[in-house]
């Protein structure tokens, strides 16, 4: 299956062949994380945890179920999620007095507790996060990691004394995002969502979008500034230094398992996955290539290489299966292992191991005397190269248009005056989603593509 010819079929084929997920569970859109895919997700979670812990966030774990009474306190929020939530109506044979929502996101679960935790200005800022599963009734065609009904999800929630302090938290979230994406080698565009597409209850939403090979944008996360839109209905207040009671200003930041889907789409090729070294379950795979009469010598040398790399903190796999080397090459290319290390008698005699990079096919040798440092340097070179290549593609993803004639199947950049009337007309007449305007303003000289009035740059794409 060719990636550039039919991305959708290629994607599903690679997910299955690489053993990332099993969609045969008897609830559509609730897939089983198989071992290899789950390792990628767990390593990704670890990067998120490290960055959140380093910036003063504390990890929590809230219950899965939310009482309907709490869920309905913020009107825009309930309106935005009402059609997507799962309801628990019975406990055994007994009908519940108050229905329970299966968590679609956690604002309405957390904020009644925040009203108990926050009392004084000395309790602020409150910065917490959790990595949990959320549930939304996805009605479109499901696809592993990209469009599912049970979602592996990271979400941070913060409370601040002022709107400016909350804005500084948004700025910090963007710095955190950059560090995580450098490890995952995922490029992104920050777009302020339209009023009708922002998170229900938010003051504004910043979408985090990455370009897929089919020319469409995939939203991999979002950052929200709430002002006091949630703290008023949930009565989250603090007493300031002068004794006055004020509502806190809040933010949230969330990303999901779409990060795995993005890595597949951004980096993979017709041979399979290409995983960034920081998140690969195995950063290197050792393939012994014995000849007649020297199998034990090659096997012993391969074990030494494995031990040396493990001691250096490199995740390594020794593939000593009774298979031909070519078959092993094929298997590990599908799984996207960043570096293949081939070891035969000629290598041993020359005191080297042969390496092959998965990202670009480059082949060379590393001295066994400097094995761990040499492999570490190659892995970092792979990461940098993948990140730079992905960013180059991201920057080329958008096509500038000044009319709606013969609109290409790509992400579009155009002028929009900012009015809802023009925005809705653009979406309705062209089967496109208006993603919003750049969070970091871009230079633009042009007019609104609908009404011709002065405009700012805006982006649109068809759904992935």
C-alpha positions in Angstrom: 0.0 0.0 0.0 1.4 3.4 -1.0 1.1 6.2 1.5 0.8 9.0 -1.1 -1.8 7.2 -3.2 -4.3 6.3 -0.5 -3.4 7.6 2.9 -6.5 6.2 4.7 -6.0 2.6 3.6 -2.2 2.9 4.1 -2.7 4.2 7.6 -5.1 1.4 8.7 -2.8 -1.2 7.0 0.3 0.0 8.9 -1.5 0.2 12.3 -2.5 -3.5 11.9 0.8 -4.8 10.4 2.9 -2.9 13.0 0.8 -4.4 15.8 -0.2 -1.0 17.4 -3.9 -1.6 18.1 -6.6 -4.2 17.6 -10.0 -2.9 16.5 -11.8 -6.2 16.9 -13.1 -5.4 20.4 -16.9 -5.7 20.3 -17.6 -2.0 20.8 -16.9 0.1 17.7 -14.3 2.8 18.4 -13.1 1.2 21.6 -9.9 -0.5 20.6 -7.4 -2.7 22.4 -3.9 -1.2 22.9 -1.6 -4.0 22.0 1.9 -4.2 23.6 3.9 -2.3 21.0 1.4 0.5 20.6 1.0 0.8 24.4 4.7 1.1 24.9 4.8 4.0 22.5 1.9 5.7 24.3 3.5 5.1 27.8 6.8 6.6 26.7 4.9 9.6 25.3 3.0 9.9 28.6 6.4 9.9 30.4 7.6 12.9 28.4 4.3 14.8 29.2 4.7 13.9 32.9 8.3 15.1 33.0 7.4 18.5 31.5 4.3 19.0 33.7 6.2 18.0 36.8 9.1 20.3 36.0 6.7 23.3 35.7 5.0 22.9 39.1 2.0 20.8 38.1 0.8 17.9 40.4 -0.7 14.7 39.0 -4.1 13.6 40.2 -6.7 11.0 39.3 -10.4 11.9 39.4 -13.4 9.5 39.2 -14.7 8.4 35.9 -18.4 9.3 36.6 -19.8 12.8 36.9 -23.2 13.6 38.4 -25.6 15.2 35.9 -26.2 18.0 38.4 -22.6 19.0 38.2 -22.3 18.4 34.5 -25.1 20.9 33.7 -23.9 23.8 35.8 -22.1 25.4 32.8 -24.7 25.9 30.1 -22.4 26.2 27.1 -20.4 23.2 28.2 -23.5 20.9 28.5 -24.7 22.2 25.2 -21.4 21.4 23.5 -21.1 17.9 24.8 -24.8 16.7 25.3 -24.9 14.8 22.0 -21.5 13.1 22.7 -21.8 11.7 26.2 -22.5 8.3 27.5 -25.0 8.1 30.4 -25.2 5.7 33.3 -28.9 5.4 34.4 -29.0 2.3 36.6 -27.0 0.7 39.4 -27.9 -2.9 39.1 -31.7 -3.0 38.8 -32.2 0.3 40.5 -32.8 3.4 38.5 -30.5 6.2 39.7 -32.0 9.4 41.1 -29.3 11.4 39.4 -27.9 10.2 36.1 -24.1 9.9 35.8 -22.0 11.1 32.8 -19.1 8.9 31.7 -16.3 11.5 31.6 -16.0 13.2 28.2 -13.5 15.7 29.8 -13.0 16.7 33.4 -14.0 20.3 34.0 -17.3 19.3 35.6 -15.7 16.6 37.7 -12.8 18.7 39.0 -14.3 22.1 39.5 -16.7 21.2 42.4 -13.5 20.0 44.2 -11.6 23.2 43.2 -14.2 25.2 45.0 -13.2 23.3 48.2 -9.5 23.4 47.6 -9.1 27.1 46.7 -9.9 29.4 49.6 -7.1 32.0 49.7 -4.7 33.8 47.3 -2.0 31.6 49.0 -3.7 28.6 47.4 -2.9 30.0 43.9 -1.9 29.1 41.4 -3.4 25.6 41.5 -1.9 23.5 38.7 -2.9 19.9 38.3 -3.1 17.3 35.5 -4.1 13.7 34.9 -3.7 11.1 32.2 -6.9 9.1 31.9 -9.4 7.7 29.4 -12.3 9.9 28.3 -15.4 8.8 26.4 -17.3 10.5 23.6 -19.8 9.1 21.3 -18.0 9.6 18.0 -20.5 9.3 15.1 -18.1 9.6 12.2 -16.1 6.7 10.8 -13.7 5.6 13.5 -10.0 5.1 12.9 -7.3 3.9 15.4 -5.8 6.8 17.5 -7.4 9.5 15.3 -11.1 9.0 15.7 -12.2 6.7 18.6 -14.8 6.6 21.3 -12.6 5.7 24.2 -9.7 8.2 24.2 -6.4 8.1 26.1 -6.1 11.6 27.2 -3.8 14.1 29.0 -5.4 17.2 30.5 -4.0 19.9 32.8 -6.2 22.3 34.7 -5.1 25.5 36.4 -6.5 28.3 38.5 -5.0 31.8 38.8 -5.7 35.0 40.6 -5.9 37.2 37.5 -6.6 37.0 33.8 -3.0 38.0 33.0 -1.7 35.2 35.2 -3.9 32.7 33.3 -2.6 34.1 30.0 1.0 33.5 31.2 -0.1 29.9 31.9 -1.2 29.6 28.3 2.2 30.9 27.2 3.9 28.3 29.5 1.7 25.6 27.9 3.1 26.6 24.5 6.7 26.2 25.8 5.8 22.8 27.2 4.2 21.8 23.9 7.4 22.7 22.0 9.6 20.5 24.2 7.2 17.5 23.9 6.9 17.9 20.1 10.7 18.0 19.8 10.9 14.5 21.2 8.0 13.2 19.1 9.3 15.1 16.0 5.8 16.4 15.3 5.4 19.9 13.7 2.3 22.0 14.5 0.4 25.1 13.8 -1.3 27.1 16.6 -4.7 28.4 15.5 -7.3 30.4 17.5 -10.5 28.6 16.9 -13.6 30.3 15.7 -16.3 31.3 18.2 -18.5 28.5 17.0 -15.8 25.9 17.2 -14.0 26.8 20.4 -14.2 24.5 23.4 -17.7 24.7 25.1 -17.4 27.3 27.8 -14.0 28.7 26.8 -13.1 32.4 26.4 -10.9 31.3 23.5 -9.3 28.0 22.3 -6.0 27.5 20.6 -6.0 24.4 18.4 -2.8 22.5 17.9 -2.8 21.1 14.3 -0.4 19.0 12.3 -0.5 18.3 8.6 -1.2 14.8 7.3 0.1 13.5 3.9 -3.4 13.8 2.3 -3.2 17.6 2.7 -5.6 17.8 5.6 -4.9 19.0 9.2 -5.2 16.8 12.2 -5.9 18.4 15.6 -3.7 16.8 18.2 -4.5 19.0 21.1 -5.8 22.3 22.4 -5.2 25.0 25.0 -8.1 26.9 26.5 -8.4 30.2 28.4 -11.6 30.2 30.4 -11.4 33.6 32.2 -14.1 33.1 34.9 -16.6 31.2 32.7 -16.3 28.1 34.9 -15.4 29.6 38.3 -18.6 31.6 38.5 -21.1 28.7 38.1 -18.8 26.4 40.2 -18.2 29.1 42.8 -14.4 28.8 42.7 -13.3 31.9 44.7 -10.4 33.1 46.7 -9.8 35.8 49.3 -7.2 38.2 48.2 -4.6 40.0 50.4 -7.1 42.8 51.1 -9.9 40.4 52.2 -12.0 40.7 49.0 -13.5 37.6 47.4 -12.8 37.0 43.7 -13.4 34.3 41.2 -10.3 32.6 39.8 -9.3 32.6 36.2 -8.7 29.2 34.6 -7.0 27.4 31.8 -6.8 23.9 30.5 -4.4 22.1 28.1 -5.1 18.7 26.6 -3.7 16.2 24.1 -4.7 12.7 23.3 -3.6 9.4 21.7 -3.9 11.3 18.4 -0.2 12.0 19.1 0.5 8.4 18.1 -1.7 8.8 15.0 0.2 11.9 14.1 3.6 10.1 14.4 2.3 7.4 12.1 1.0 9.8 9.5 3.9 12.4 9.6 6.8 10.0 9.6 5.8 6.6 8.1 6.5 5.5 4.6 5.5 2.7 2.2 7.6 0.2 4.3 5.9 1.0 7.6 6.5 3.1 10.6 9.4 5.4 11.2 9.5 6.1 14.9 11.4 9.1 16.5 14.1 7.6 18.7 12.9 9.2 21.9 9.5 7.3 21.8 10.5 4.1 20.0 10.0 1.0 22.3 13.3 -0.3 20.8 15.7 2.4 19.6 18.0 -0.1 18.0 17.6 -3.7 16.9 20.6 -6.1 16.6 20.5 -8.6 13.8 23.2 -11.3 14.0 24.3 -12.5 10.6 26.1 -15.8 11.2 27.9 -17.9 8.6 28.5 -21.6 8.6 30.7 -22.5 11.6 30.7 -19.2 13.4 27.1 -18.9 14.7 28.2 -19.1 18.4 30.9 -16.5 18.0 28.4 -14.0 16.3 25.8 -14.8 18.9 28.2 -14.1 21.8 29.3 -10.8 20.3 25.7 -9.7 19.7 24.9 -10.4 23.4 27.9 -8.2 24.4 26.6 -5.4 22.2 23.1 -5.7 23.7 24.5 -5.5 27.2 26.7 -2.5 26.5 23.8 -0.5 24.9 21.4 -1.4 27.7 23.9 -0.2 30.3 24.1 3.1 28.5 20.3 3.4 28.8 19.5 2.6 25.1 16.4 0.6 24.5 17.6 -2.3 22.4 16.3 -5.6 21.0 18.4 -8.6 20.1 16.6 -10.5 17.3 18.0 -14.0 17.6 15.0 -15.7 16.0 15.7 -18.6 13.6 14.8 -16.5 10.6 16.7 -15.2 7.6 18.2 -11.7 8.1 16.1 -10.3 5.2 12.9 -11.4 6.9 14.0 -9.7 10.2 14.9 -6.5 8.3 11.3 -6.5 6.9 9.7 -7.0 10.3 11.6 -4.2 12.0 11.1 -1.8 9.2 7.4 -2.2 9.5 7.7 -1.5 13.3 9.8 1.6 12.6 12.8 0.9 14.8 15.1 3.9 14.2 18.4 2.0 14.0 19.3 -1.5 12.7 22.7 -3.0 13.8 23.9 -5.8 11.7 26.7 -8.0 13.0 28.6 -10.7 11.0 32.1 -12.1 11.2 33.6 -9.5 9.0 32.3 -6.8 11.4 33.7 -8.7 14.4 37.1 -9.0 12.6 37.1 -5.2 11.9 35.9 -4.4 15.5 32.8 -2.7 14.2 29.0 -3.1 13.9 27.2 -2.1 10.7 24.3 0.3 11.2 21.3 1.2 8.9 19.1 4.2 9.7 15.4 3.7 9.3 14.6 7.3 8.4 16.8 7.7 5.4 18.5 4.3 4.8 22.0 5.6 5.4 24.5 2.8 6.1 27.8 2.9 7.9 29.8 1.3 10.8 30.4 2.1 14.4 33.5 1.1 16.3 32.8 -1.5 19.1 35.3 0.5 21.2 32.9 3.5 21.1 29.7 1.7 20.7 27.3 3.4 23.1 28.5 7.0 22.4 28.4 6.3 18.7 24.9 4.9 18.7 23.7 7.8 20.9 25.1 10.3 18.4 23.3 8.5 15.5 20.0 8.4 17.4 20.2 12.1 18.1 21.0 12.8 14.4 18.0 10.8 13.4 15.7 12.8 15.8 17.0 16.1 14.5 16.7 15.0 10.9 13.1 13.7 11.3 12.1 16.9 13.1 13.6 19.2 10.5 12.0 17.1 7.6 8.6 17.2 9.3 8.7 20.9 9.8 9.7 21.5 6.2 6.6 19.6 5.1 4.4 21.4 7.6 5.5 24.8 6.3 4.7 23.7 2.7 1.3 22.2 3.7 -0.9 25.3 3.2 -1.8 26.7 -0.2 -2.6 30.4 -0.5 -5.9 31.1 -2.3 -7.8 34.3 -3.1 -10.9 32.8 -4.7 -13.0 29.7 -4.2 -12.7 28.5 -7.8 -11.1 25.0 -8.1 -10.1 24.8 -4.4 -7.3 22.2 -4.1 -7.4 19.2 -1.7 -5.0 20.8 0.7 -4.9 23.0 3.8 -5.9 26.5 2.7 -4.6 29.9 3.7 -6.8 32.9 2.8 -8.3 36.2 4.0 -11.2 36.2 6.4 -12.7 39.4 7.9 -13.6 37.5 11.2 -17.4 37.7 10.9 -19.4 34.7 11.7 -21.6 35.3 8.7 -18.6 35.0 6.3 -17.2 32.1 8.3 -20.3 30.0 8.1 -20.8 30.9 4.5 -17.3 29.8 3.7 -17.8 26.4 5.5 -21.3 25.7 4.3 -20.6 26.3 0.6 -17.3 24.6 0.4 -17.5 21.6 2.7 -14.5 22.9 4.6 -13.7 23.5 8.3 -12.5 27.0 9.1 -9.7 26.2 11.6 -9.2 29.8 12.7 -6.5 32.5 12.7 -2.8 32.1 13.8 -2.2 32.5 17.5 1.1 34.2 16.6 -0.1 36.8 14.0 1.2 36.3 10.5 1.8 39.0 7.9 -1.0 39.1 5.4 -2.2 41.5 2.8 -5.5 40.6 1.2 -9.2 40.8 1.5 -11.9 38.5 2.9 -12.5 35.7 0.5 -16.3 36.0 1.0 -17.1 39.7 1.4 -14.0 41.5 0.2 -13.5 43.6 3.4 -10.1 44.0 5.1 -9.0 40.6 6.5 -6.4 38.6 8.5 -4.9 35.3 7.5 -7.1 32.3 8.2 -6.7 28.5 7.7 -9.2 25.8 6.6 -9.1 22.2 5.9 -11.3 19.2 5.3 -11.7 16.8 8.1 -9.1 14.0 8.4 
